[in-house]
Amino acid sequence: MTFLLGLELAGRDVLAVGGGPVSARRVSDLVAAGARVHLVSPEVCEDLADLAASGQISWSRRTVEPSDLESVWLVHTATGERMVDAGIRAACERRRIWCIDATDGAATAARVPARHEVDTPDGAVQIAVLAGDPGRSRTVAAEVSDAIATGQIDLRRHRPRDAASGGWVALVGGGPGADGLLTERARTLLRAADVVVYDRLAPQGVLDSLPSSVQVIDVGKTPGRHPVPQHEINQMLVDHAQAGRGVVRLKGGDPYVLGRGGEERLACEAAGVRVEVVPGVTSAIAVPAAAGIPVTHRGVATGFTVLTGHADIPALPTSGDHTLVVLMGVATLPRTVELLVRHGRSLETPVAVIERGCTPEQRVVTATLADIVDAVTAAEIESPAVVVVGDVVNLAH
């Protein structure tokens, strides 16, 4: 039975023998672990040459000598020549130096397990597996890693929840509303969170899948109704994190696209709270795409502008080859149309309004600036919806 052991190699001398791809992979890992690696080989592959050229390792262009074993903590040999590697392994045995012989895994006394690392908000989790066959080891390590990343192994039960342990905040973009458009990092953080503070446009299916132990707080705003002011949301994130909890602030779209994510990040940083920002699929691009509308298209549109319907429309390019995307713009659509025409947009400019894009309830109304307000009123389109102005609307499904 093999005894698995973690080695802290930072600042320790390690000898690597052999210049091929196998040696390159191991040397890269050793460098990442902070080891001082000395490589001995007459010739090396490109990856090892790059490490030597950048000063990350030292390299002697010769065959190994007995003096190379002096003062080293670990040896890795991978010359590919069984007799040479066996001789190095035997020399290490006599000196009581652990040696990994990559050429003869059955004979070597030290083995490198299949390894994976999962980056959780409470620190990296390393998985090491020895399962006899190397391929089987890699498969098992990968599956355990996926189980942690996808929440099948719930790490919430194994973390301290007090002020001394230090909490964290993650500002997570939930995308335009479809659960499948969440990023993998977003899912990992949600499955590590003690508290989820969400907006009304966050993907609801994800919230429904959270365990009952997670505190879920609704701070969603609707047109004309802001039950929780932004400064209170900022303080809520800080208070929970300072109490030692992991907090996900789940937003619709992207935290930094008209989502006040910047304000929340600055509030956390000012309070000394560790904060991470996870980009999301912004509705400004995803919702038009769901309706078959690219915001740019060769020969049709070469650029686009994203605005909020709550702000005045500034002077923008007036031709149809510059796309305008307006978020939160249903209630102010008449004023938006008036300003665009005043700034020089033609009344014949195509317009689309997409309600609840990327969801099964998606509806699309297309018209021109001349009649889009009447069309939206007749269809009883409501928020949330995205307004798209420009020639790309003609490409809609």
SULPEGI-V868761 format. One record per residue. N is the residue number from 0. RES is the residue in one letter. SS is DSSP state (2 for helix, 1 for strand, 0 for the rest). PSI is psi in degrees with one decimal (none if undefined). OMEGA is omega in whole degrees, -180 to 180 (NA if undefined). Layout:
n=N res=RES ss=SS psi=PSI omega=OMEGA
n=N res=RES ss=SS psi=PSI omega=OMEGA
//
This chain:
n=0 res=M ss=0 psi=131.6 omega=-180
n=1 res=T ss=0 psi=135.5 omega=178
n=2 res=F ss=0 psi=112.3 omega=180
n=3 res=L ss=0 psi=134.6 omega=-175
n=4 res=L ss=0 psi=135.2 omega=174
n=5 res=G ss=0 psi=134.5 omega=-179
n=6 res=L ss=0 psi=130.5 omega=173
n=7 res=E ss=0 psi=104.2 omega=-174
n=8 res=L ss=0 psi=1.0 omega=-178
n=9 res=A ss=0 psi=125.2 omega=178
n=10 res=G ss=0 psi=5.8 omega=-180
n=11 res=R ss=0 psi=149.6 omega=-178
n=12 res=D ss=1 psi=129.9 omega=178
n=13 res=V ss=1 psi=136.5 omega=178
n=14 res=L ss=1 psi=130.5 omega=174
n=15 res=A ss=1 psi=131.0 omega=-180
n=16 res=V ss=1 psi=127.5 omega=-178
n=17 res=G ss=0 psi=141.6 omega=-173
n=18 res=G ss=0 psi=18.1 omega=-178
n=19 res=G ss=0 psi=-174.6 omega=-178
n=20 res=P ss=2 psi=-35.9 omega=179
n=21 res=V ss=2 psi=-45.4 omega=177
n=22 res=S ss=2 psi=-38.7 omega=-179
n=23 res=A ss=2 psi=-42.5 omega=-180
n=24 res=R ss=2 psi=-44.6 omega=-179
n=25 res=R ss=2 psi=-41.4 omega=180
n=26 res=V ss=2 psi=-40.3 omega=178
n=27 res=S ss=2 psi=-42.2 omega=178
n=28 res=D ss=2 psi=-41.2 omega=-180
n=29 res=L ss=2 psi=-40.5 omega=177
n=30 res=V ss=2 psi=-43.4 omega=179
n=31 res=A ss=2 psi=-30.0 omega=179
n=32 res=A ss=0 psi=-2.2 omega=177
n=33 res=G ss=0 psi=8.5 omega=-180
n=34 res=A ss=0 psi=151.5 omega=171
n=35 res=R ss=1 psi=104.8 omega=-172
n=36 res=V ss=1 psi=128.3 omega=172
n=37 res=H ss=1 psi=123.0 omega=-177
n=38 res=L ss=1 psi=133.4 omega=177
n=39 res=V ss=1 psi=117.2 omega=178
n=40 res=S ss=0 psi=138.3 omega=179
n=41 res=P ss=0 psi=-37.6 omega=180
n=42 res=E ss=0 psi=152.2 omega=179
n=43 res=V ss=0 psi=157.8 omega=175
n=44 res=C ss=0 psi=173.7 omega=-173
n=45 res=E ss=2 psi=-40.6 omega=-178
n=46 res=D ss=2 psi=-41.5 omega=178
n=47 res=L ss=2 psi=-38.1 omega=178
n=48 res=A ss=2 psi=-39.1 omega=179
n=49 res=D ss=2 psi=-41.0 omega=178
n=50 res=L ss=2 psi=-39.2 omega=179
n=51 res=A ss=2 psi=-42.7 omega=-179
n=52 res=A ss=2 psi=-31.9 omega=-180
n=53 res=S ss=0 psi=-1.8 omega=178
n=54 res=G ss=0 psi=10.2 omega=-180
n=55 res=Q ss=0 psi=-23.1 omega=175
n=56 res=I ss=0 psi=161.5 omega=171
n=57 res=S ss=1 psi=152.7 omega=-173
n=58 res=W ss=1 psi=125.7 omega=172
n=59 res=S ss=1 psi=121.5 omega=-175
n=60 res=R ss=0 psi=74.6 omega=-178
n=61 res=R ss=0 psi=179.4 omega=174
n=62 res=T ss=0 psi=163.2 omega=-175
n=63 res=V ss=0 psi=146.7 omega=178
n=64 res=E ss=0 psi=156.4 omega=180
n=65 res=P ss=2 psi=-33.8 omega=-178
n=66 res=S ss=2 psi=-19.6 omega=180
n=67 res=D ss=2 psi=-20.4 omega=-177
n=68 res=L ss=2 psi=-5.9 omega=-178
n=69 res=E ss=0 psi=131.2 omega=172
n=70 res=S ss=0 psi=16.2 omega=177
n=71 res=V ss=0 psi=151.9 omega=-179
n=72 res=W ss=0 psi=-27.7 omega=-174
n=73 res=L ss=1 psi=146.9 omega=178
n=74 res=V ss=1 psi=136.9 omega=172
n=75 res=H ss=1 psi=121.2 omega=-179
n=76 res=T ss=1 psi=132.3 omega=-178
n=77 res=A ss=0 psi=56.8 omega=179
n=78 res=T ss=0 psi=-20.8 omega=-176
n=79 res=G ss=0 psi=-8.0 omega=177
n=80 res=E ss=0 psi=111.7 omega=-172
n=81 res=R ss=2 psi=-42.9 omega=-177
n=82 res=M ss=2 psi=-39.7 omega=180
n=83 res=V ss=2 psi=-47.4 omega=-180
n=84 res=D ss=2 psi=-36.7 omega=178
n=85 res=A ss=2 psi=-37.0 omega=178
n=86 res=G ss=2 psi=-40.1 omega=178
n=87 res=I ss=2 psi=-40.3 omega=179
n=88 res=R ss=2 psi=-41.5 omega=180
n=89 res=A ss=2 psi=-38.8 omega=178
n=90 res=A ss=2 psi=-37.4 omega=177
n=91 res=C ss=2 psi=-39.4 omega=-180
n=92 res=E ss=2 psi=-42.2 omega=-179
n=93 res=R ss=2 psi=-31.5 omega=-178
n=94 res=R ss=2 psi=1.1 omega=-178
n=95 res=R ss=0 psi=45.3 omega=176
n=96 res=I ss=0 psi=130.0 omega=177
n=97 res=W ss=1 psi=133.7 omega=-177
n=98 res=C ss=1 psi=130.2 omega=175
n=99 res=I ss=1 psi=115.3 omega=179
n=100 res=D ss=1 psi=102.5 omega=-177
n=101 res=A ss=0 psi=-16.6 omega=-179
n=102 res=T ss=0 psi=-30.4 omega=-176
n=103 res=D ss=0 psi=83.0 omega=-176
n=104 res=G ss=0 psi=-28.2 omega=-179
n=105 res=A ss=0 psi=-29.8 omega=-175
n=106 res=A ss=0 psi=-23.4 omega=-174
n=107 res=T ss=0 psi=142.8 omega=-179
n=108 res=A ss=0 psi=-17.5 omega=179
n=109 res=A ss=0 psi=134.4 omega=-178
n=110 res=R ss=0 psi=149.0 omega=176
n=111 res=V ss=0 psi=118.2 omega=-180
n=112 res=P ss=0 psi=163.5 omega=169
n=113 res=A ss=1 psi=132.0 omega=-172
n=114 res=R ss=1 psi=144.3 omega=171
n=115 res=H ss=1 psi=156.0 omega=178
n=116 res=E ss=1 psi=130.5 omega=177
n=117 res=V ss=1 psi=124.3 omega=-179
n=118 res=D ss=1 psi=101.8 omega=177
n=119 res=T ss=1 psi=159.5 omega=-180
n=120 res=P ss=0 psi=-15.9 omega=178
n=121 res=D ss=0 psi=15.2 omega=179
n=122 res=G ss=1 psi=160.5 omega=-178
n=123 res=A ss=1 psi=140.1 omega=174
n=124 res=V ss=1 psi=120.4 omega=-180
n=125 res=Q ss=1 psi=133.5 omega=178
n=126 res=I ss=1 psi=127.1 omega=178
n=127 res=A ss=1 psi=130.1 omega=-175
n=128 res=V ss=1 psi=129.2 omega=168
n=129 res=L ss=0 psi=112.7 omega=-177
n=130 res=A ss=0 psi=34.0 omega=-180
n=131 res=G ss=0 psi=-87.7 omega=179
n=132 res=D ss=0 psi=131.0 omega=-179
n=133 res=P ss=2 psi=-39.1 omega=179
n=134 res=G ss=2 psi=-41.1 omega=177
n=135 res=R ss=2 psi=-39.3 omega=178
n=136 res=S ss=2 psi=-45.0 omega=-179
n=137 res=R ss=2 psi=-40.3 omega=-179
n=138 res=T ss=2 psi=-45.5 omega=-179
n=139 res=V ss=2 psi=-43.3 omega=179
n=140 res=A ss=2 psi=-41.7 omega=180
n=141 res=A ss=2 psi=-38.7 omega=-178
n=142 res=E ss=2 psi=-37.0 omega=176
n=143 res=V ss=2 psi=-41.0 omega=178
n=144 res=S ss=2 psi=-44.9 omega=179
n=145 res=D ss=2 psi=-36.4 omega=180
n=146 res=A ss=2 psi=-38.1 omega=178
n=147 res=I ss=2 psi=-46.1 omega=-176
n=148 res=A ss=2 psi=-32.3 omega=-178
n=149 res=T ss=0 psi=4.1 omega=174
n=150 res=G ss=0 psi=5.7 omega=177
n=151 res=Q ss=0 psi=-29.5 omega=170
n=152 res=I ss=0 psi=110.1 omega=-172
n=153 res=D ss=0 psi=106.0 omega=-179
n=154 res=L ss=2 psi=-9.3 omega=180
n=155 res=R ss=2 psi=-29.6 omega=-177
n=156 res=R ss=2 psi=-9.7 omega=-172
n=157 res=H ss=2 psi=27.6 omega=178
n=158 res=R ss=0 psi=145.6 omega=178
n=159 res=P ss=0 psi=148.3 omega=179
n=160 res=R ss=0 psi=70.6 omega=178
n=161 res=D ss=0 psi=165.2 omega=-175
n=162 res=A ss=2 psi=-35.0 omega=-177
n=163 res=A ss=2 psi=-30.9 omega=-177
n=164 res=S ss=2 psi=-22.6 omega=179
n=165 res=G ss=0 psi=116.8 omega=177
n=166 res=G ss=0 psi=-170.2 omega=-179
n=167 res=W ss=1 psi=160.9 omega=177
n=168 res=V ss=1 psi=134.9 omega=174
n=169 res=A ss=1 psi=121.2 omega=175
n=170 res=L ss=1 psi=106.1 omega=-168
n=171 res=V ss=1 psi=125.7 omega=173
n=172 res=G ss=1 psi=120.5 omega=-177
n=173 res=G ss=0 psi=0.1 omega=-179
n=174 res=G ss=1 psi=-172.1 omega=-173
n=175 res=P ss=0 psi=2.8 omega=175
n=176 res=G ss=0 psi=-22.0 omega=179
n=177 res=A ss=0 psi=129.7 omega=-178
n=178 res=D ss=2 psi=-35.1 omega=-177
n=179 res=G ss=2 psi=-11.0 omega=-180
n=180 res=L ss=2 psi=6.3 omega=171
n=181 res=L ss=0 psi=144.0 omega=177
n=182 res=T ss=0 psi=160.7 omega=178
n=183 res=E ss=2 psi=-38.4 omega=178
n=184 res=R ss=2 psi=-38.7 omega=178
n=185 res=A ss=2 psi=-42.4 omega=-180
n=186 res=R ss=2 psi=-41.1 omega=179
n=187 res=T ss=2 psi=-43.9 omega=-179
n=188 res=L ss=2 psi=-39.7 omega=179
n=189 res=L ss=2 psi=-33.1 omega=-178
n=190 res=R ss=0 psi=0.0 omega=175
n=191 res=A ss=0 psi=-3.0 omega=-171
n=192 res=A ss=0 psi=145.6 omega=170
n=193 res=D ss=0 psi=-27.7 omega=-177
n=194 res=V ss=1 psi=135.4 omega=174
n=195 res=V ss=1 psi=119.1 omega=178
n=196 res=V ss=1 psi=116.2 omega=-168
n=197 res=Y ss=1 psi=157.7 omega=174
n=198 res=D ss=0 psi=166.3 omega=-178
n=199 res=R ss=0 psi=-20.7 omega=-179
n=200 res=L ss=0 psi=4.1 omega=177
n=201 res=A ss=0 psi=151.4 omega=-180
n=202 res=P ss=0 psi=117.7 omega=-173
n=203 res=Q ss=2 psi=-31.3 omega=-179
n=204 res=G ss=2 psi=-34.8 omega=178
n=205 res=V ss=2 psi=-41.0 omega=179
n=206 res=L ss=2 psi=-38.7 omega=-179
n=207 res=D ss=2 psi=-23.4 omega=-177
n=208 res=S ss=0 psi=-4.5 omega=-179
n=209 res=L ss=0 psi=143.8 omega=178
n=210 res=P ss=0 psi=158.6 omega=-177
n=211 res=S ss=0 psi=-18.1 omega=180
n=212 res=S ss=0 psi=-15.5 omega=-179
n=213 res=V ss=0 psi=129.7 omega=177
n=214 res=Q ss=1 psi=120.6 omega=-177
n=215 res=V ss=1 psi=122.7 omega=-174
n=216 res=I ss=1 psi=123.3 omega=180
n=217 res=D ss=1 psi=118.0 omega=176
n=218 res=V ss=0 psi=24.2 omega=-173
n=219 res=G ss=0 psi=142.8 omega=178
n=220 res=K ss=0 psi=145.9 omega=171
n=221 res=T ss=1 psi=162.2 omega=-179
n=222 res=P ss=0 psi=119.9 omega=179
n=223 res=G ss=0 psi=3.0 omega=-178
n=224 res=R ss=1 psi=112.3 omega=180
n=225 res=H ss=0 psi=82.5 omega=-173
n=226 res=P ss=0 psi=-29.2 omega=179
n=227 res=V ss=0 psi=109.3 omega=-180
n=228 res=P ss=0 psi=155.6 omega=-175
n=229 res=Q ss=2 psi=-39.1 omega=-179
n=230 res=H ss=2 psi=-30.1 omega=177
n=231 res=E ss=2 psi=-35.7 omega=176
n=232 res=I ss=2 psi=-45.3 omega=178
n=233 res=N ss=2 psi=-47.1 omega=-177
n=234 res=Q ss=2 psi=-34.2 omega=178
n=235 res=M ss=2 psi=-44.8 omega=179
n=236 res=L ss=2 psi=-44.9 omega=-178
n=237 res=V ss=2 psi=-44.7 omega=-177
n=238 res=D ss=2 psi=-45.4 omega=-179
n=239 res=H ss=2 psi=-41.6 omega=-180
n=240 res=A ss=2 psi=-40.8 omega=-180
n=241 res=Q ss=2 psi=-16.3 omega=174
n=242 res=A ss=0 psi=4.4 omega=176
n=243 res=G ss=0 psi=12.5 omega=-177
n=244 res=R ss=0 psi=153.6 omega=172
n=245 res=G ss=1 psi=125.6 omega=-172
n=246 res=V ss=1 psi=127.5 omega=171
n=247 res=V ss=1 psi=123.1 omega=173
n=248 res=R ss=1 psi=100.7 omega=-173
n=249 res=L ss=1 psi=118.9 omega=-176
n=250 res=K ss=1 psi=156.6 omega=169
n=251 res=G ss=0 psi=148.0 omega=179
n=252 res=G ss=1 psi=-133.0 omega=-179
n=253 res=D ss=0 psi=138.6 omega=-177
n=254 res=P ss=0 psi=-26.6 omega=-174
n=255 res=Y ss=0 psi=6.2 omega=177
n=256 res=V ss=0 psi=94.5 omega=-180
n=257 res=L ss=0 psi=37.2 omega=-177
n=258 res=G ss=0 psi=4.3 omega=179
n=259 res=R ss=0 psi=19.9 omega=177
n=260 res=G ss=2 psi=-34.5 omega=179
n=261 res=G ss=2 psi=-40.0 omega=179
n=262 res=E ss=2 psi=-41.5 omega=-179
n=263 res=E ss=2 psi=-37.9 omega=177
n=264 res=R ss=2 psi=-46.2 omega=-179
n=265 res=L ss=2 psi=-37.3 omega=179
n=266 res=A ss=2 psi=-41.1 omega=179
n=267 res=C ss=2 psi=-45.1 omega=-179
n=268 res=E ss=2 psi=-38.5 omega=179
n=269 res=A ss=2 psi=-27.9 omega=180
n=270 res=A ss=0 psi=3.4 omega=180
n=271 res=G ss=0 psi=21.2 omega=-179
n=272 res=V ss=0 psi=134.0 omega=178
n=273 res=R ss=1 psi=126.9 omega=-175
n=274 res=V ss=1 psi=140.8 omega=178
n=275 res=E ss=1 psi=142.3 omega=178
n=276 res=V ss=1 psi=124.6 omega=180
n=277 res=V ss=1 psi=111.2 omega=-179
n=278 res=P ss=0 psi=151.1 omega=176
n=279 res=G ss=0 psi=168.0 omega=176
n=280 res=V ss=0 psi=111.2 omega=-175
n=281 res=T ss=0 psi=139.6 omega=179
n=282 res=S ss=2 psi=-24.8 omega=-178
n=283 res=A ss=2 psi=-28.3 omega=179
n=284 res=I ss=2 psi=-40.5 omega=-174
n=285 res=A ss=2 psi=-42.0 omega=-177
n=286 res=V ss=2 psi=-47.7 omega=173
n=287 res=P ss=2 psi=-41.0 omega=-180
n=288 res=A ss=2 psi=-38.2 omega=179
n=289 res=A ss=2 psi=-23.6 omega=177
n=290 res=A ss=0 psi=6.8 omega=180
n=291 res=G ss=0 psi=15.6 omega=-177
n=292 res=I ss=0 psi=110.2 omega=172
n=293 res=P ss=0 psi=138.8 omega=-179
n=294 res=V ss=0 psi=-22.9 omega=169
n=295 res=T ss=0 psi=150.8 omega=179
n=296 res=H ss=1 psi=132.5 omega=-176
n=297 res=R ss=0 psi=128.2 omega=180
n=298 res=G ss=0 psi=-5.3 omega=-179
n=299 res=V ss=0 psi=-51.7 omega=-179
n=300 res=A ss=1 psi=134.9 omega=-177
n=301 res=T ss=0 psi=-2.5 omega=180
n=302 res=G ss=1 psi=167.4 omega=179
n=303 res=F ss=1 psi=158.9 omega=178
n=304 res=T ss=1 psi=138.3 omega=178
n=305 res=V ss=1 psi=127.8 omega=-180
n=306 res=L ss=1 psi=163.0 omega=171
n=307 res=T ss=1 psi=142.9 omega=179
n=308 res=G ss=0 psi=-10.8 omega=-180
n=309 res=H ss=0 psi=-13.2 omega=-177
n=310 res=A ss=0 psi=159.2 omega=176
n=311 res=D ss=0 psi=147.0 omega=178
n=312 res=I ss=0 psi=119.0 omega=179
n=313 res=P ss=0 psi=175.4 omega=176
n=314 res=A ss=0 psi=122.1 omega=-178
n=315 res=L ss=0 psi=166.4 omega=173
n=316 res=P ss=0 psi=134.9 omega=-173
n=317 res=T ss=0 psi=-7.4 omega=-180
n=318 res=S ss=0 psi=160.1 omega=-177
n=319 res=G ss=0 psi=-10.1 omega=-179
n=320 res=D ss=0 psi=4.5 omega=172
n=321 res=H ss=1 psi=115.0 omega=-175
n=322 res=T ss=1 psi=138.1 omega=174
n=323 res=L ss=1 psi=126.8 omega=176
n=324 res=V ss=1 psi=124.8 omega=-178
n=325 res=V ss=1 psi=121.1 omega=176
n=326 res=L ss=1 psi=149.9 omega=-180
n=327 res=M ss=0 psi=46.4 omega=-171
n=328 res=G ss=0 psi=13.9 omega=-178
n=329 res=V ss=0 psi=-49.9 omega=-177
n=330 res=A ss=0 psi=-31.2 omega=-177
n=331 res=T ss=0 psi=14.9 omega=-177
n=332 res=L ss=2 psi=-43.5 omega=179
n=333 res=P ss=2 psi=-43.2 omega=179
n=334 res=R ss=2 psi=-37.7 omega=178
n=335 res=T ss=2 psi=-45.1 omega=179
n=336 res=V ss=2 psi=-44.7 omega=-180
n=337 res=E ss=2 psi=-44.9 omega=-179
n=338 res=L ss=2 psi=-39.4 omega=-180
n=339 res=L ss=2 psi=-41.9 omega=178
n=340 res=V ss=2 psi=-39.7 omega=179
n=341 res=R ss=2 psi=-36.2 omega=-180
n=342 res=H ss=0 psi=-4.0 omega=174
n=343 res=G ss=0 psi=1.1 omega=177
n=344 res=R ss=0 psi=140.7 omega=179
n=345 res=S ss=0 psi=145.3 omega=176
n=346 res=L ss=0 psi=-17.5 omega=180
n=347 res=E ss=0 psi=2.4 omega=-180
n=348 res=T ss=0 psi=129.2 omega=179
n=349 res=P ss=1 psi=144.1 omega=179
n=350 res=V ss=1 psi=141.5 omega=173
n=351 res=A ss=1 psi=142.6 omega=173
n=352 res=V ss=1 psi=121.5 omega=-175
n=353 res=I ss=1 psi=115.0 omega=-179
n=354 res=E ss=1 psi=133.2 omega=177
n=355 res=R ss=0 psi=50.6 omega=-179
n=356 res=G ss=0 psi=150.1 omega=178
n=357 res=C ss=0 psi=14.2 omega=176
n=358 res=T ss=0 psi=165.5 omega=178
n=359 res=P ss=0 psi=-19.6 omega=-179
n=360 res=E ss=0 psi=11.5 omega=-176
n=361 res=Q ss=0 psi=135.5 omega=172
n=362 res=R ss=1 psi=145.6 omega=-177
n=363 res=V ss=1 psi=129.7 omega=173
n=364 res=V ss=1 psi=127.0 omega=177
n=365 res=T ss=1 psi=144.2 omega=178
n=366 res=A ss=1 psi=-154.7 omega=173
n=367 res=T ss=1 psi=172.7 omega=178
n=368 res=L ss=0 psi=-27.6 omega=-178
n=369 res=A ss=0 psi=-32.8 omega=-173
n=370 res=D ss=0 psi=10.7 omega=-177
n=371 res=I ss=2 psi=-35.4 omega=-179
n=372 res=V ss=2 psi=-44.1 omega=179
n=373 res=D ss=2 psi=-39.4 omega=-179
n=374 res=A ss=2 psi=-40.5 omega=179
n=375 res=V ss=2 psi=-39.3 omega=179
n=376 res=T ss=2 psi=-43.5 omega=-179
n=377 res=A ss=2 psi=-35.8 omega=-179
n=378 res=A ss=2 psi=-5.1 omega=-179
n=379 res=E ss=0 psi=44.5 omega=177
n=380 res=I ss=0 psi=136.6 omega=-180
n=381 res=E ss=0 psi=165.3 omega=174
n=382 res=S ss=0 psi=145.7 omega=5
n=383 res=P ss=0 psi=139.0 omega=178
n=384 res=A ss=1 psi=155.5 omega=180
n=385 res=V ss=1 psi=134.1 omega=179
n=386 res=V ss=1 psi=131.2 omega=179
n=387 res=V ss=1 psi=129.0 omega=-179
n=388 res=V ss=1 psi=127.9 omega=177
n=389 res=G ss=0 psi=172.3 omega=-175
n=390 res=D ss=2 psi=-21.0 omega=179
n=391 res=V ss=2 psi=-19.0 omega=179
n=392 res=V ss=2 psi=-28.4 omega=179
n=393 res=N ss=2 psi=-12.9 omega=180
n=394 res=L ss=2 psi=1.5 omega=-177
n=395 res=A ss=0 psi=155.9 omega=178
n=396 res=H ss=0 psi=none omega=NA
//
